[in-house]
């Protein structure tokens, strides 16, 4: 991914928003679907349990969606699809 593309994703609207139900099977499916359409997506966490850090939640999403973390800022992360 080029730096220009990463900047566009970071400053754009999130593709997926994590709400009060936190990470559900439906949310994981949506992350996978968005990664199939786009090489990289922005995920915003509107809700995180107190004991969970953003980096842990992002790692969990990356692991389950077979992607890698490109950037974590505040309550958002950018995931990039792994090349197969």
C-alpha positions in Angstrom: 0.0 0.0 0.0 1.3 3.4 -0.9 1.6 6.2 1.6 -0.8 8.3 -0.4 -3.5 5.6 -0.2 -2.9 5.1 3.6 -3.4 8.8 4.2 -6.6 8.8 2.2 -8.0 6.0 4.4 -6.8 7.5 7.7 -8.4 10.9 6.9 -11.6 9.4 5.4 -14.7 8.0 6.9 -14.5 4.6 8.7 -15.6 1.5 6.7 -16.7 -0.3 9.9 -17.8 1.1 13.3 -17.7 -1.1 16.4 -20.7 -0.3 18.7 -22.0 -1.4 22.1 -22.2 -5.1 21.1 -18.4 -4.9 20.6 -17.0 -7.6 18.2 -19.7 -10.0 17.0 -19.7 -12.6 14.3 -21.7 -10.2 12.1 -19.0 -7.5 12.6 -16.2 -9.9 11.7 -18.1 -10.9 8.6 -18.5 -7.3 7.6 -14.8 -6.6 8.2 -13.9 -9.6 5.9 -16.4 -8.4 3.3 -15.0 -4.9 3.3 -11.4 -6.2 3.0 -12.5 -8.2 -0.1 -13.8 -5.0 -1.7 -11.0 -2.7 -0.5 -7.3 -3.5 0.1 -7.4 -1.6 3.4 -10.2 -0.4 5.7 -10.6 2.0 8.6 -12.3 0.6 11.7 -13.6 3.0 14.4 -14.2 1.7 18.0 -17.1 3.8 19.5 -17.2 1.3 22.4 -14.4 -0.6 24.1 -14.8 -2.5 27.4 -12.7 -0.8 30.1 -10.3 -3.8 30.4 -9.6 -3.9 26.6 -7.0 -1.7 24.9 -7.4 -0.5 21.3 -4.2 -2.4 20.3 -5.6 -5.7 21.7 -9.0 -5.2 19.9 -7.2 -4.3 16.6 -4.9 -7.4 16.9 -8.0 -9.6 17.5 -9.8 -8.2 14.4 -6.6 -8.6 12.3 -6.2 -12.2 13.4 -9.8 -13.2 12.8 -10.0 -11.4 9.4 -6.6 -12.6 8.2 -5.3 -9.0 7.8 -2.6 -6.9 9.3 -2.6 -3.7 11.2 -1.2 -0.7 9.3 -2.0 2.1 11.8 -3.6 2.7 15.1 -4.6 6.2 16.2 -6.9 7.1 19.1 -10.0 4.8 18.7 -9.4 3.9 15.1 -7.2 1.4 13.3 -6.4 0.7 9.7 -6.4 -3.0 8.6 -4.8 -4.2 5.3 -5.7 -7.4 3.6 -2.9 -10.0 3.5 -1.7 -11.0 0.1 -2.3 -14.7 -0.5 
